[in-house]
Amino acid sequence: MDLQISLFLLFVLFTAGHSFSCYECVSMTGSCSDQKVKTCPSGFSKCTSLTTVTQVGGINQKLKDCTPDCVNGSMNLGIVGTSSVCCNTDLCNVKDAPDPGSNSPNGMKCYSCDEKTCSNILSCSGSEDRCITATESIEGQSVVVKGCVSKALCDTRRSVRDVRSISCCEGNLCNSANGVSQSFLFLCCSLLSFILLH
């Protein structure tokens, strides 16, 4: 009987003594030098590191945390880009995700939008091997965002709040130049918040 109790206590202590951990950080200054170790909640068995760079205002945001699911990849919408790194061992997200666009161009080209047109041509880089188009309706006006994206991000896309449709396609300039862009930054923020929080 004492042996059974001892083995049970040893099992409880062993399993309770090891929990999954990731580095945690949110920085708007482009550096996660103050990252802390976070014990992940149940069901969060992966670590992620994200970097988002916005051309308007020069914001370079870094984020690290525990997550239930994530992918490796990047997205470039012209004025804003993000890259994510996903891993599944303790404290594996010690390094920051690379700055979007820091990879070499890969020859792929997609259309992107600004406030006036969706006929800008964007050079994709690294693993960005698809073109993306996202639309929504704000106060009766169509809002369109286009750019380059990694296949992994297309394959895992889910419903994004306030976004009516998201589509990915293969081939140079496959996301056509047609479209109107109004409240363009609002839609960019919706897409980025989806990537950062899922």
N, CA, C and O of each residue as an XYZ file, in Angstrom:
792
protein
N       0.820     -1.197      0.000
C       0.000      0.000      0.000
C       0.862      1.257      0.000
O       0.567      2.206     -0.727
N       1.928      1.279      0.810
C       2.820      2.435      0.853
C       3.511      2.650     -0.490
O       3.735      3.788     -0.903
N       3.851      1.545     -1.175
C       4.483      1.642     -2.473
C       3.526      2.271     -3.496
O       3.950      3.090     -4.311
N       2.246      1.896     -3.460
C       1.265      2.460     -4.382
C       1.088      3.958     -4.139
O       1.027      4.737     -5.090
N       1.006      4.355     -2.894
C       0.861      5.781     -2.557
C       2.106      6.543     -2.987
O       2.002      7.642     -3.531
N       3.271      5.976     -2.752
C       4.523      6.634     -3.149
C       4.600      6.809     -4.659
O       4.998      7.868     -5.143
N       4.218      5.765     -5.413
C       4.235      5.860     -6.868
C       3.221      6.896     -7.373
O       3.513      7.654     -8.298
N       2.037      6.924     -6.763
C       1.031      7.904     -7.148
C       1.533      9.327     -6.907
O       1.402     10.183     -7.782
N       2.103      9.588     -5.738
C       2.631     10.918     -5.419
C       3.779     11.303     -6.349
O       3.881     12.455     -6.772
N       4.629     10.351     -6.659
C       5.740     10.601     -7.577
C       5.207     10.967     -8.964
O       5.723     11.884     -9.604
N       4.174     10.253     -9.433
C       3.558     10.545    -10.717
C       2.959     11.946    -10.725
O       3.168     12.704    -11.672
N       2.215     12.297     -9.677
C       1.589     13.623     -9.583
C       2.652     14.714     -9.580
O       2.510     15.716    -10.281
N       3.709     14.535     -8.805
C       4.770     15.537     -8.737
C       5.505     15.660    -10.067
O       5.868     16.763    -10.475
N       5.728     14.529    -10.748
C       6.441     14.557    -12.021
C       5.627     15.276    -13.097
O       6.162     16.119    -13.817
N       4.328     14.945    -13.211
C       3.510     15.565    -14.259
C       3.189     17.013    -13.930
O       3.072     17.823    -14.849
N       3.044     17.372    -12.675
C       2.745     18.756    -12.309
C       3.995     19.621    -12.387
O       3.901     20.839    -12.538
N       5.157     19.002    -12.287
C       6.405     19.762    -12.267
C       6.831     20.254    -13.625
O       7.667     21.155    -13.704
N       6.297     19.705    -14.701
C       6.690     20.144    -16.030
C       5.483     20.682    -16.781
O       4.549     19.942    -17.089
N       5.511     21.957    -17.069
C       4.450     22.556    -17.877
C       5.101     23.269    -19.049
O       6.269     23.651    -18.987
N       4.351     23.441    -20.094
C       4.852     24.049    -21.321
C       4.996     25.558    -21.131
O       4.102     26.204    -20.585
N       6.110     26.115    -21.579
C       6.372     27.543    -21.422
C       6.849     28.164    -22.725
O       7.487     27.512    -23.552
N       6.521     29.441    -22.887
C       6.965     30.231    -24.042
C       7.419     31.593    -23.536
O       7.105     31.999    -22.417
N       8.160     32.278    -24.381
C       8.468     33.666    -24.075
C       7.261     34.515    -24.432
O       6.534     34.225    -25.381
N       7.063     35.580    -23.645
C       5.950     36.496    -23.857
C       6.494     37.914    -23.976
O       7.343     38.334    -23.190
N       5.995     38.642    -24.963
C       6.437     40.016    -25.168
C       5.473     40.704    -26.117
O       4.985     40.088    -27.064
N       5.197     41.975    -25.870
C       4.499     42.842    -26.807
C       5.288     44.138    -26.830
O       5.430     44.804    -25.804
N       5.803     44.496    -28.001
C       6.617     45.694    -28.114
C       6.250     46.473    -29.374
O       6.102     45.894    -30.450
N       6.108     47.768    -29.235
C       5.863     48.649    -30.375
C       7.151     49.331    -30.829
O       7.126     50.152    -31.745
N       8.271     48.998    -30.197
C       9.543     49.663    -30.503
C      10.462     48.807    -31.358
O      11.569     49.234    -31.687
N      10.028     47.611    -31.721
C      10.841     46.755    -32.576
C      11.830     45.899    -31.827
O      12.717     45.307    -32.443
N      11.705     45.814    -30.499
C      12.623     44.992    -29.728
C      11.876     44.276    -28.616
O      11.079     44.885    -27.901
N      12.133     42.985    -28.472
C      11.543     42.212    -27.379
C      12.599     41.946    -26.309
O      12.706     40.829    -25.802
N      13.366     42.954    -25.970
C      14.439     42.780    -24.990
C      13.903     42.526    -23.578
O      14.637     42.028    -22.724
N      12.646     42.856    -23.323
C      12.061     42.651    -21.995
C      11.160     41.415    -21.940
O      10.243     41.359    -21.120
N      11.409     40.425    -22.799
C      10.557     39.242    -22.825
C      10.631     38.478    -21.504
O      11.669     38.439    -20.843
N       9.508     37.877    -21.142
C       9.398     37.113    -19.896
C       8.957     35.690    -20.232
O       8.369     35.441    -21.284
N       9.247     34.770    -19.328
C       8.806     33.386    -19.488
C       7.367     33.285    -18.984
O       7.044     33.764    -17.897
N       6.517     32.662    -19.781
C       5.105     32.497    -19.442
C       4.766     31.017    -19.444
O       5.090     30.310    -20.398
N       4.121     30.544    -18.395
C       3.599     29.180    -18.370
C       2.296     29.188    -19.160
O       1.375     29.946    -18.854
N       2.231     28.343    -20.170
C       1.084     28.349    -21.079
C      -0.121     27.670    -20.443
O       0.026     26.694    -19.708
N      -1.323     28.192    -20.729
C      -2.529     27.545    -20.225
C      -2.766     26.211    -20.947
O      -2.187     25.948    -22.001
N      -3.605     25.405    -20.374
C      -3.941     24.113    -20.955
C      -4.452     24.292    -22.384
O      -5.260     25.181    -22.654
N      -3.976     23.440    -23.298
C      -4.391     23.507    -24.689
C      -3.522     24.413    -25.545
O      -3.650     24.406    -26.770
N      -2.650     25.184    -24.936
C      -1.736     26.071    -25.659
C      -0.375     25.393    -25.692
O       0.426     25.556    -24.772
N      -0.113     24.632    -26.748
C       1.087     23.794    -26.802
C       2.092     24.242    -27.857
O       2.993     23.490    -28.227
N       1.931     25.469    -28.337
C       2.886     26.014    -29.302
C       3.278     27.417    -28.886
O       2.540     28.111    -28.186
N       4.458     27.819    -29.337
C       4.936     29.176    -29.110
C       4.966     29.893    -30.447
O       5.251     29.288    -31.480
N       4.671     31.184    -30.422
C       4.717     31.966    -31.650
C       5.519     33.232    -31.438
O       5.620     33.757    -30.330
N       6.078     33.697    -32.517
C       6.771     34.978    -32.559
C       6.311     35.672    -33.827
O       6.385     35.097    -34.913
N       5.833     36.915    -33.698
C       5.310     37.672    -34.839
C       6.007     39.023    -34.932
O       6.329     39.644    -33.920
N       6.228     39.458    -36.145
C       6.749     40.804    -36.395
C       5.856     41.458    -37.437
O       5.597     40.881    -38.493
N       5.384     42.665    -37.136
C       4.554     43.431    -38.054
C       5.207     44.780    -38.277
O       5.558     45.481    -37.328
N       5.368     45.138    -39.548
C       5.967     46.430    -39.894
C       4.960     47.212    -40.731
O       4.456     46.720    -41.741
N       4.674     48.442    -40.293
C       3.757     49.331    -40.995
C       4.555     50.471    -41.603
O       5.308     51.146    -40.901
N       4.398     50.693    -42.908
C       5.115     51.772    -43.581
C       4.638     53.134    -43.094
O       5.448     54.045    -42.919
N       3.327     53.286    -42.873
C       2.775     54.545    -42.390
C       3.083     54.644    -40.903
O       2.599     53.836    -40.110
N       3.874     55.619    -40.530
C       4.226     55.798    -39.128
C       5.437     54.994    -38.690
O       5.935     55.185    -37.581
N       5.918     54.101    -39.538
C       7.125     53.332    -39.225
C       7.008     52.461    -37.988
O       7.984     52.318    -37.251
N       5.853     51.879    -37.737
C       5.649     51.038    -36.552
C       6.225     49.648    -36.810
O       5.936     49.028    -37.833
N       7.036     49.169    -35.879
C       7.632     47.833    -35.947
C       7.226     47.107    -34.672
O       7.839     47.303    -33.623
N       6.188     46.265    -34.758
C       5.637     45.594    -33.582
C       6.147     44.165    -33.499
O       6.172     43.442    -34.494
N       6.555     43.767    -32.293
C       6.970     42.395    -32.016
C       5.992     41.812    -31.003
O       5.569     42.491    -30.068
N       5.639     40.538    -31.205
C       4.741     39.853    -30.286
C       5.212     38.419    -30.126
O       5.529     37.746    -31.106
N       5.256     37.956    -28.882
C       5.573     36.554    -28.579
C       4.571     36.067    -27.548
O       4.178     36.811    -26.650
N       4.155     34.793    -27.687
C       3.183     34.273    -26.728
C       2.964     32.781    -26.950
O       3.491     32.189    -27.892
N       2.171     32.188    -26.056
C       1.672     30.820    -26.199
C       0.485     30.869    -27.152
O      -0.206     31.884    -27.234
N       0.249     29.780    -27.867
C      -0.884     29.735    -28.778
C      -1.349     28.290    -28.939
O      -0.538     27.369    -28.839
N      -2.645     28.077    -29.188
C      -3.102     26.716    -29.433
C      -2.722     26.226    -30.825
O      -2.581     25.024    -31.049
N      -2.555     27.173    -31.772
C      -2.231     26.799    -33.146
C      -1.585     27.983    -33.834
O      -1.926     29.128    -33.539
N      -0.665     27.732    -34.738
C      -0.005     28.795    -35.489
C       0.682     28.196    -36.701
O       0.775     26.975    -36.828
N       1.164     29.052    -37.594
C       1.872     28.614    -38.803
C       3.080     29.505    -39.034
O       3.172     30.608    -38.495
N       3.999     29.010    -39.840
C       5.136     29.807    -40.288
C       4.751     30.437    -41.611
O       4.239     29.752    -42.497
N       4.987     31.722    -41.758
C       4.680     32.373    -43.020
C       4.739     33.874    -42.912
O       5.069     34.428    -41.864
N       4.410     34.532    -44.022
C       4.413     35.991    -44.042
C       3.347     36.510    -44.997
O       2.853     35.791    -45.866
N       3.009     37.783    -44.808
C       2.042     38.451    -45.654
C       2.522     39.880    -45.871
O       2.977     40.536    -44.934
N       2.419     40.366    -47.117
C       2.826     41.720    -47.456
C       1.675     42.379    -48.203
O       1.298     41.941    -49.290
N       1.116     43.439    -47.611
C       0.010     44.156    -48.236
C       0.461     45.506    -48.790
O      -0.371     46.375    -49.052
N       1.747     45.688    -48.967
C       2.270     46.942    -49.498
C       2.642     47.911    -48.402
O       3.825     48.171    -48.182
N       1.644     48.456    -47.703
C       1.961     49.401    -46.637
C       2.148     48.725    -45.282
O       2.603     49.355    -44.327
N       1.798     47.449    -45.198
C       1.965     46.716    -43.942
C       2.295     45.266    -44.270
O       1.761     44.686    -45.216
N       3.181     44.698    -43.470
C       3.557     43.299    -43.646
C       3.746     42.631    -42.305
O       4.042     43.292    -41.309
N       3.575     41.318    -42.277
C       3.768     40.577    -41.037
C       4.405     39.231    -41.341
O       4.180     38.648    -42.402
N       5.203     38.744    -40.395
C       5.765     37.397    -40.522
C       5.587     36.681    -39.193
O       5.660     37.293    -38.127
N       5.353     35.376    -39.272
C       5.146     34.592    -38.055
C       6.025     33.350    -38.074
O       6.258     32.741    -39.117
N       6.499     32.999    -36.895
C       7.277     31.784    -36.696
C       6.574     30.994    -35.607
O       6.210     31.547    -34.569
N       6.381     29.705    -35.840
C       5.673     28.827    -34.919
C       6.586     27.675    -34.537
O       7.310     27.150    -35.383
N       6.558     27.275    -33.261
C       7.383     26.153    -32.814
C       6.668     25.442    -31.659
O       5.718     25.981    -31.091
N       7.126     24.227    -31.311
C       6.373     23.438    -30.329
C       7.241     22.805    -29.243
O       6.921     21.722    -28.754
N       8.329     23.463    -28.860
C       9.126     23.006    -27.727
C       9.239     24.141    -26.718
O       9.074     25.310    -27.067
N       9.518     23.792    -25.471
C       9.624     24.807    -24.421
C      10.568     25.933    -24.808
O      11.693     25.700    -25.250
N      10.088     27.158    -24.634
C      10.881     28.379    -24.827
C      11.542     28.457    -26.201
O      12.625     29.027    -26.341
N      10.899     27.892    -27.203
C      11.481     27.855    -28.552
C      11.347     29.181    -29.287
O      11.977     29.358    -30.330
N      10.541     30.131    -28.779
C      10.344     31.406    -29.469
C      11.265     32.502    -28.928
O      10.872     33.664    -28.829
N      12.485     32.117    -28.583
C      13.453     33.078    -28.044
C      13.839     34.132    -29.083
O      14.069     35.287    -28.726
N      13.915     33.752    -30.360
C      14.270     34.709    -31.411
C      13.021     35.391    -31.954
O      11.945     34.794    -31.998
N      13.175     36.647    -32.366
C      12.077     37.375    -32.997
C      11.821     36.818    -34.390
O      12.739     36.334    -35.053
N      10.578     36.888    -34.824
C      10.270     36.571    -36.221
C      10.980     37.606    -37.086
O      11.104     38.761    -36.679
N      11.448     37.218    -38.270
C      12.163     38.184    -39.111
C      11.247     39.318    -39.564
O      10.029     39.152    -39.637
N      11.840     40.463    -39.865
C      11.057     41.566    -40.413
C      10.474     41.140    -41.753
O      11.185     40.561    -42.575
N       9.186     41.417    -41.990
C       8.603     41.087    -43.288
C       9.363     41.831    -44.384
O       9.732     42.993    -44.215
N       9.585     41.175    -45.470
C      10.303     41.802    -46.573
C      11.810     41.716    -46.446
O      12.530     42.188    -47.326
N      12.312     41.112    -45.348
C      13.764     40.997    -45.177
C      14.333     39.857    -46.016
O      15.545     39.763    -46.210
N      13.450     38.995    -46.511
C      13.885     37.916    -47.397
C      14.077     38.435    -48.813
O      13.570     39.497    -49.174
N      14.803     37.685    -49.594
C      15.042     38.060    -50.990
C      13.769     37.903    -51.803
O      12.957     37.020    -51.528
N      13.589     38.776    -52.827
C      12.436     38.603    -53.723
C      12.468     37.222    -54.363
O      13.534     36.704    -54.697
N      11.278     36.626    -54.532
C      11.207     35.266    -55.074
C      10.691     35.214    -56.511
O      10.483     34.127    -57.048
N      10.480     36.370    -57.140
C      10.011     36.406    -58.525
C       8.504     36.511    -58.669
O       8.012     36.879    -59.736
N       7.757     36.193    -57.611
C       6.289     36.275    -57.631
C       5.874     37.742    -57.530
O       6.508     38.523    -56.820
N       4.822     38.109    -58.234
C       4.291     39.470    -58.173
C       2.778     39.409    -57.976
O       2.092     38.566    -58.555
N       2.278     40.321    -57.147
C       0.842     40.409    -56.886
C       0.437     41.879    -56.906
O       1.266     42.770    -56.720
N      -0.852     42.115    -57.134
C      -1.370     43.470    -57.038
C      -1.559     43.831    -55.574
O      -1.844     42.974    -54.738
N      -1.395     45.124    -55.277
C      -1.681     45.637    -53.941
C      -2.454     46.936    -54.082
O      -2.500     47.525    -55.162
N      -3.062     47.380    -52.988
C      -3.916     48.564    -53.008
C      -3.332     49.675    -52.149
O      -2.583     49.432    -51.202
N      -3.694     50.888    -52.505
C      -3.515     52.024    -51.609
C      -4.878     52.699    -51.526
O      -5.879     52.096    -51.914
N      -4.947     53.920    -51.036
C      -6.253     54.571    -50.882
C      -6.940     54.871    -52.211
O      -8.146     55.115    -52.236
N      -6.184     54.858    -53.330
C      -6.747     55.276    -54.615
C      -6.940     54.150    -55.616
O      -7.883     54.191    -56.406
N      -6.077     53.153    -55.603
C      -6.114     52.143    -56.651
C      -5.634     50.786    -56.138
O      -4.934     50.698    -55.128
N      -6.019     49.747    -56.846
C      -5.527     48.395    -56.553
C      -4.699     47.872    -57.724
O      -4.674     46.671    -57.990
N      -4.030     48.776    -58.412
C      -3.231     48.367    -59.566
C      -1.728     48.468    -59.304
O      -0.929     48.367    -60.235
N      -1.344     48.664    -58.053
C       0.081     48.678    -57.712
C       0.621     47.259    -57.803
O      -0.062     46.310    -57.415
N       1.834     47.104    -58.310
C       2.445     45.782    -58.413
C       3.478     45.634    -57.301
O       4.369     46.467    -57.135
N       3.332     44.551    -56.549
C       4.150     44.280    -55.369
C       5.012     43.056    -55.631
O       4.516     42.036    -56.111
N       6.302     43.150    -55.318
C       7.200     41.995    -55.435
C       7.141     41.189    -54.152
O       7.362     41.729    -53.068
N       6.847     39.915    -54.263
C       6.764     39.020    -53.107
C       8.176     38.554    -52.729
O       9.095     38.594    -53.547
N       8.328     38.119    -51.492
C       9.640     37.658    -51.040
C       9.504     36.416    -50.168
O       8.423     36.096    -49.675
N      10.616     35.731    -49.993
C      10.656     34.558    -49.125
C       9.627     33.514    -49.507
O       9.590     33.061    -50.651
N       8.773     33.122    -48.535
C       7.792     32.058    -48.743
C       6.458     32.561    -49.288
O       5.512     31.780    -49.394
N       6.357     33.842    -49.634
C       5.108     34.400    -50.160
C       4.914     33.915    -51.598
O       5.446     34.497    -52.543
N       4.139     32.835    -51.740
C       3.959     32.195    -53.038
C       2.516     32.239    -53.531
O       2.157     31.526    -54.469
N       1.692     33.068    -52.907
C       0.296     33.238    -53.291
C      -0.033     34.729    -53.284
O       0.659     35.526    -52.651
N      -1.097     35.092    -53.994
C      -1.644     36.446    -53.931
C      -2.930     36.376    -53.110
O      -3.656     35.383    -53.168
N      -3.207     37.425    -52.351
C      -4.399     37.457    -51.507
C      -5.262     38.648    -51.884
O      -4.758     39.706    -52.261
N      -6.571     38.457    -51.775
C      -7.549     39.529    -51.934
C      -8.540     39.386    -50.788
O      -9.087     38.306    -50.565
N      -8.768     40.470    -50.067
C      -9.755     40.477    -48.987
C     -10.688     41.656    -49.209
O     -10.240     42.748    -49.559
N     -11.986     41.439    -49.006
C     -12.971     42.508    -49.200
C     -13.930     42.564    -48.024
O     -14.151     41.583    -47.314
N     -14.485     43.747    -47.850
C     -15.552     43.942    -46.879
C     -16.357     45.156    -47.294
O     -15.945     45.909    -48.176
N     -17.483     45.346    -46.674
C     -18.326     46.499    -46.964
C     -18.415     47.354    -45.711
O     -18.854     46.887    -44.660
N     -17.998     48.603    -45.828
C     -18.074     49.554    -44.718
C     -18.976     50.692    -45.142
O     -18.673     51.425    -46.083
N     -20.092     50.835    -44.436
C     -21.067     51.881    -44.734
C     -21.442     51.891    -46.208
O     -21.550     52.951    -46.825
N     -21.641     50.699    -46.768
C     -22.078     50.567    -48.145
C     -20.976     50.681    -49.192
O     -21.244     50.528    -50.384
N     -19.753     50.946    -48.774
C     -18.639     51.044    -49.717
C     -17.776     49.800    -49.640
O     -17.516     49.265    -48.563
N     -17.334     49.350    -50.817
C     -16.486     48.170    -50.888
C     -15.055     48.535    -50.525
O     -14.520     49.530    -51.014
N     -14.443     47.737    -49.677
C     -13.061     47.929    -49.260
C     -12.282     46.704    -49.714
O     -12.694     45.573    -49.456
N     -11.155     46.925    -50.391
C     -10.358     45.834    -50.925
C      -8.915     45.977    -50.465
O      -8.355     47.073    -50.475
N      -8.320     44.861    -50.062
C      -6.898     44.794    -49.725
C      -6.310     43.646    -50.521
O      -6.907     42.573    -50.603
N      -5.135     43.868    -51.113
C      -4.474     42.839    -51.918
C      -2.999     42.818    -51.578
O      -2.447     43.804    -51.088
N      -2.360     41.674    -51.844
C      -0.932     41.571    -51.608
C      -0.427     40.154    -51.763
O      -1.068     39.306    -52.383
N       0.754     39.915    -51.176
C       1.434     38.620    -51.226
C       1.223     37.895    -49.901
O       1.110     38.528    -48.852
N       1.171     36.563    -49.952
C       0.967     35.784    -48.734
C       1.577     34.391    -48.912
O       1.662     33.877    -50.028
N       1.995     33.796    -47.811
C       2.501     32.420    -47.825
C       1.343     31.437    -47.901
O       0.267     31.696    -47.361
N       1.558     30.318    -48.565
C       0.546     29.269    -48.686
C       0.040     28.827    -47.318
O      -1.155     28.587    -47.148
N       0.943     28.717    -46.339
C       0.545     28.262    -45.004
C      -0.516     29.166    -44.390
O      -1.423     28.674    -43.718
N      -0.426     30.470    -44.604
C      -1.430     31.387    -44.062
C      -2.747     31.255    -44.821
O      -3.813     31.383    -44.220
N      -2.696     31.005    -46.118
C      -3.928     30.784    -46.892
C      -4.634     29.510    -46.446
O      -5.858     29.480    -46.322
N      -3.858     28.463    -46.206
C      -4.436     27.165    -45.841
C      -5.108     27.178    -44.480
O      -6.000     26.366    -44.234
N      -4.706     28.074    -43.589
C      -5.266     28.078    -42.239
C      -6.211     29.229    -41.985
O      -6.641     29.431    -40.849
N      -6.547     29.990    -43.012
C      -7.396     31.154    -42.780
C      -8.764     30.727    -42.260
O      -9.339     29.721    -42.674
N      -9.247     31.536    -41.343
C     -10.576     31.329    -40.780
C     -11.359     32.617    -40.991
O     -10.856     33.570    -41.585
N     -12.555     32.637    -40.514
C     -13.361     33.842    -40.634
C     -12.723     34.974    -39.841
O     -12.383     34.811    -38.669
N     -12.567     36.113    -40.484
C     -12.020     37.300    -39.836
C     -13.171     38.266    -39.629
O     -13.894     38.595    -40.570
N     -13.337     38.719    -38.396
C     -14.429     39.627    -38.080
C     -14.370     40.847    -39.006
O     -13.288     41.373    -39.265
N     -15.486     41.284    -39.489
C     -15.643     42.446    -40.360
C     -15.142     42.234    -41.789
O     -15.279     43.134    -42.617
N     -14.573     41.083    -42.101
C     -14.086     40.836    -43.453
C     -15.064     39.896    -44.148
O     -15.335     38.801    -43.655
N     -15.592     40.322    -45.290
C     -16.613     39.561    -46.014
C     -16.028     38.350    -46.725
O     -16.611     37.267    -46.690
N     -14.868     38.528    -47.376
C     -14.281     37.390    -48.076
C     -12.767     37.526    -48.156
O     -12.223     38.628    -48.230
N     -12.106     36.381    -48.138
C     -10.656     36.306    -48.311
C     -10.405     35.203    -49.328
O     -10.931     34.098    -49.196
N      -9.604     35.502    -50.337
C      -9.254     34.463    -51.298
C      -7.772     34.544    -51.637
O      -7.175     35.620    -51.671
N      -7.205     33.383    -51.882
C      -5.808     33.284    -52.285
C      -5.763     32.615    -53.653
O      -6.616     31.793    -53.988
N      -4.751     32.983    -54.435
C      -4.602     32.385    -55.754
C      -3.124     32.206    -56.077
O      -2.261     32.837    -55.466
N      -2.845     31.340    -57.042
C      -1.478     31.065    -57.477
C      -1.218     31.720    -58.823
O      -2.113     31.801    -59.664
N       0.001     32.183    -59.022
C       0.397     32.760    -60.310
C       0.581     34.262    -60.222
O      -0.113     34.945    -59.469
N       1.525     34.766    -61.001
C       1.800     36.201    -61.015
C       0.557     37.008    -61.340
O      -0.151     36.728    -62.308
N       0.302     38.021    -60.510
C      -0.788     38.986    -60.706
C      -2.156     38.332    -60.827
O      -3.045     38.870    -61.488
N      -2.333     37.174    -60.193
C      -3.607     36.453    -60.282
C      -4.726     37.128    -59.496
O      -5.895     36.791    -59.681
N      -4.385     38.084    -58.613
C      -5.421     38.745    -57.819
C      -5.932     40.012    -58.498
O      -6.363     40.934    -57.806
N      -5.900     40.088    -59.795
C      -6.409     41.135    -60.684
C      -6.373     42.544    -60.104
O      -6.464     42.738    -58.891
N      -6.239     43.510    -60.987
C      -6.097     44.909    -60.573
C      -7.422     45.569    -60.253
O      -7.432     46.678    -59.719
N      -8.545     44.928    -60.559
C      -9.846     45.543    -60.317
C     -10.117     45.684    -58.840
O      -9.693     44.846    -58.044
N     -10.811     46.726    -58.467
C     -11.207     46.905    -57.082
C     -11.092     48.345    -56.647
O     -10.349     49.132    -57.233
N     -11.827     48.675    -55.625
C     -11.826     50.013    -55.058
C     -11.357     49.897    -53.634
O     -11.714     48.949    -52.934
N     -10.575     50.830    -53.204
C     -10.066     50.781    -51.846
C     -10.468     52.027    -51.078
O      -9.981     53.122    -51.360
N     -11.337     51.864    -50.129
C     -11.731     52.931    -49.220
C     -11.495     52.412    -47.808
O     -11.564     51.201    -47.598
N     -11.228     53.251    -46.856
C     -10.976     52.826    -45.469
C     -10.019     51.640    -45.450
O     -10.205     50.676    -44.708
N      -9.028     51.737    -46.260
C      -8.070     50.682    -46.530
C      -7.309     50.241    -45.274
O      -7.104     49.046    -45.062
N      -6.892     51.195    -44.447
C      -6.141     50.852    -43.235
C      -6.996     50.063    -42.256
O      -6.477     49.218    -41.527
N      -8.297     50.324    -42.226
C      -9.188     49.590    -41.334
C      -9.181     48.105    -41.658
O      -9.101     47.272    -40.756
N      -9.262     47.769    -42.940
C      -9.257     46.374    -43.343
C      -7.896     45.739    -43.074
O      -7.826     44.589    -42.638
N      -6.811     46.478    -43.329
C      -5.469     45.965    -43.025
C      -5.371     45.600    -41.553
O      -4.836     44.548    -41.203
N      -5.889     46.472    -40.687
C      -5.840     46.207    -39.254
C      -6.654     44.977    -38.887
O      -6.241     44.204    -38.023
N      -7.809     44.776    -39.529
C      -8.621     43.577    -39.271
C      -7.850     42.313    -39.620
O      -7.843     41.353    -38.849
N      -7.197     42.312    -40.785
C      -6.427     41.132    -41.202
C      -5.254     40.881    -40.274
O      -4.996     39.737    -39.901
N      -4.539     41.934    -39.895
C      -3.383     41.760    -39.027
C      -3.790     41.312    -37.637
O      -3.111     40.480    -37.035
N      -4.889     41.847    -37.113
C      -5.323     41.404    -35.789
C      -5.696     39.935    -35.830
O      -5.457     39.212    -34.863
N      -6.279     39.477    -36.935
C      -6.598     38.057    -37.075
C      -5.314     37.218    -36.998
O      -5.253     36.220    -36.279
N      -4.307     37.635    -37.741
C      -3.040     36.880    -37.758
C      -2.372     36.930    -36.393
O      -1.855     35.918    -35.919
N      -2.376     38.092    -35.759
C      -1.696     38.231    -34.473
C      -2.412     37.484    -33.353
O      -1.765     36.999    -32.425
N      -3.708     37.387    -33.425
C      -4.457     36.795    -32.307
C      -4.883     35.368    -32.541
O      -5.488     34.772    -31.650
N      -4.596     34.779    -33.705
C      -4.977     33.378    -33.967
C      -3.760     32.584    -34.264
O      -3.853     31.382    -34.512
